[in-house]
Amino acid sequence: MGIAEAPIEAPRPKRGYTTDAEEVYYFLSGKGIISVDGVETDVSPGTSVWIPAHTEHFYYNTGTEPLKFLYIFARDKYSDVHYCFPGETETA
């Protein structure tokens, strides 16, 4: 579990990434868009999003303040989560 932030005017990612764990985002402030498996959804404070394991996803800020969110993995420790970025092969 942790808090992440997307800065104002950061470019939209060309591709997302995957993890080997289910994940939930809960948006705390700002406005943005999240893409999960190619489906884009507007997000704002109070929005929650479930991300299945091994599903490509990314987010970006569309507002005038930082986009902040709480993320929670279905793992006991953050060190048990494995990330895979475009061009890499998932190993778990």
C-alpha angles and dihedrals in degrees: 000000000000146000123263131189134204111204125230115272095010109153121258109259116247091217137009133223137238135225130200092235134071111252139195125204120199112190116224105177143355131032129272150130129264123199117204116180090340096309112118121208130183113240134196136156111318095024116128125194129192115212117195118223115270092020119132112239143160139168137207139186120254097169141080097256133048115288106233128185143168114236125200126188126203090239134097093233134024088230088065091064117094121202125207121195127196112293094023127105117236115242124183 
